[in-house]
Amino acid sequence: MDLGLAGKTAIVTGGGSGIGKAICFALAGEKVQVCVADIYQDRAETVANEIGKQGGKAIAVAADVSSGTDVDRMVDRVVKEWGRIDVLVNNAGIILQAPVLNMTEQQWGKILTNNLKSCFLCSRAVATHMVKQGTGGRIVNISSIHAELSEPSAAAYTAAKGGMEAFSRTLATELAPHKITVNCVRPGATYTELTVPMYTEAVKKALFMRIPLREIAEASWIADGVVFLASERARYITGQILAIDGGYLMDGSLPGAEYWK
């Protein structure tokens, strides 16, 4: 099925590892020119080089997307390289575990800056170019099921992801006249370089009691949803949230309990 992405240009933040890396490869597989943006230059270059070896087109850009200066430099580099930007994936983010009563102002600010402010900075910079181009565009923001689902010691993270979703709805409304869509993807439990050590047998057993599909996602499964929302097939979808979580959020049952016995 032709997704209408061939020849388009995309920026993926946090593209050097995890879900971001999977998104870069998935877009490149659809013949999209990909800017692999990451705070770590070596990670970005590794992904970009591998895409090149597979016959795709990619450039690596080192950028701290919580810095407006870095974001502007990143966008300028892509426009200079390829002349346009059609897709932005705001994937970059960090996690910090700290109970609210023990959290410092600096810790709170660090999470909100890296996870939410970065989404604003990148969206503003890229959407400005998309509006000038006059040919529409796609912005896909990587949220989390924890935008809706509380998690102890993750107040700043959940606040940032909830803020991202609210911001996305407003941005979708503002950019709709320019045929630029804005949507969110909410990953659930997902295997990445960072999370694999977390998924011990005990954790997996607990998750499988809670996830109806009884699986932890591969990063490529999240990337598939992003590619769809970036494609022409999703041209009439905006301001929406796509949960890719194996049914985690929708299932209100009590694992192991039988009501009628």
WOJO-V830159 format. One record per residue. BURIAL is + if it has 16 or more other C-alpha atoms within 10 Angstrom, else -. Layout:
BURIAL
BURIAL
This chain:
-
-
-
-
+
-
-
+
+
+
+
+
+
+
+
+
+
+
+
+
+
+
+
+
+
+
+
+
+
+
+
+
+
+
+
+
+
+
+
+
-
-
+
+
+
+
+
+
+
-
+
-
-
-
-
+
+
+
+
+
+
+
+
+
+
+
+
+
-
+
+
+
+
+
+
+
-
+
-
-
-
-
-
+
+
+
+
+
+
+
+
+
+
-
-
-
-
+
-
-
-
-
+
-
-
-
-
+
-
+
+
+
+
+
+
+
+
+
+
+
+
+
+
-
+
+
+
-
+
+
+
-
-
-
-
+
+
+
+
+
+
+
+
+
+
+
+
-
-
-
-
-
+
+
+
+
+
+
+
+
+
+
+
+
+
-
+
+
+
-
+
+
-
-
+
-
-
+
+
+
+
+
+
+
+
+
+
+
+
+
+
+
-
-
-
-
-
-
+
-
-
-
-
+
-
-
+
+
-
+
+
+
-
-
-
+
+
-
+
+
+
+
+
+
+
+
+
-
+
+
+
+
-
-
+
-
-
+
+
+
+
+
+
+
+
+
-
+
+
-
-
-
-
-
-
-
-
-
-
-
-
